[in-house]
Amino acid sequence: MTYRLRLDPTVHAIYAALPEQARRDIAVILLDALEDPLAHSTPYGEDDGIMRTLAHGYVALAALIGHESRTITVVQINYVGR
């Protein structure tokens, strides 16, 4: 079963302001993670299986994985630029 994506309006505004390539990198990250977020992420600090880091190219996301609700909630976007 596929997970659902959740973005706060503030996080979405950050996403929308990024350059096209960074938005593509985020799309790759999230599309890969929707089927199996643990397989496509690494622990964010202590490995609790909930707070995860997802990265590709020049971007990294911090996300909460809701296993029971089957959601991925992006809480932070980091872009290193290029």
C-alpha positions as CSV (number, residue, x, y, z in Angstrom):
1,M,0.0,0.0,0.0
2,T,1.3,3.4,-0.9
3,Y,1.8,6.2,1.6
4,R,0.2,9.6,1.2
5,L,2.2,12.8,1.1
6,R,1.5,15.7,3.5
7,L,3.0,19.2,3.1
8,D,2.3,22.1,5.4
9,P,1.5,25.3,3.4
10,T,4.8,26.9,4.7
11,V,6.8,23.9,3.5
12,H,5.0,23.9,0.2
13,A,5.9,27.6,-0.3
14,I,9.6,26.7,0.3
15,Y,9.3,24.0,-2.3
16,A,7.6,26.3,-4.8
17,A,10.4,28.9,-4.4
18,L,13.1,26.4,-5.3
19,P,14.8,26.2,-8.7
20,E,13.3,23.6,-11.1
21,Q,16.2,21.1,-10.6
22,A,15.7,21.1,-6.8
23,R,11.9,20.5,-7.3
24,R,12.8,17.6,-9.6
25,D,15.1,16.1,-6.9
26,I,12.3,16.4,-4.3
27,A,9.9,14.7,-6.7
28,V,12.4,11.8,-7.1
29,I,12.9,11.5,-3.4
30,L,9.2,11.5,-2.6
31,L,8.0,9.2,-5.5
32,D,10.6,6.6,-4.4
33,A,9.6,6.9,-0.8
34,L,5.9,6.6,-1.2
35,E,6.0,2.8,-1.6
36,D,8.5,2.1,1.1
37,P,9.8,5.1,3.1
38,L,12.1,3.2,5.3
39,A,14.0,1.7,2.4
40,H,14.4,5.1,0.8
41,S,15.5,7.1,3.8
42,T,18.0,7.2,6.6
43,P,17.5,7.9,10.3
44,Y,17.3,11.5,11.4
45,G,19.3,11.3,14.6
46,E,18.2,8.3,16.7
47,D,16.7,5.5,14.6
48,D,13.1,5.5,15.8
49,G,11.6,4.6,12.3
50,I,9.5,7.8,12.4
51,M,11.8,10.8,11.9
52,R,13.7,10.2,8.7
53,T,16.1,12.0,6.2
54,L,15.4,11.6,2.5
55,A,18.0,13.0,0.1
56,H,18.8,13.2,-3.6
57,G,21.0,15.5,-5.6
58,Y,21.2,18.9,-4.0
59,V,18.2,18.5,-1.6
60,A,17.5,16.7,1.7
61,L,14.2,16.5,3.4
62,A,13.3,15.8,7.1
63,A,10.1,13.9,7.3
64,L,7.8,12.2,9.8
65,I,6.7,8.7,8.7
66,G,3.2,7.8,10.0
67,H,3.2,4.0,9.6
68,E,-0.4,3.5,10.9
69,S,-1.8,6.5,9.0
70,R,0.4,5.6,6.0
71,T,1.6,9.2,5.6
72,I,4.9,11.0,4.9
73,T,4.9,14.5,6.3
74,V,7.7,16.7,5.1
75,V,8.7,19.1,7.9
76,Q,11.9,20.6,6.5
77,I,13.6,21.1,3.1
78,N,17.3,21.8,2.8
79,Y,18.8,22.9,-0.5
80,V,22.5,23.3,-0.9
81,G,22.3,25.2,-4.2
82,R,24.4,24.9,-7.2
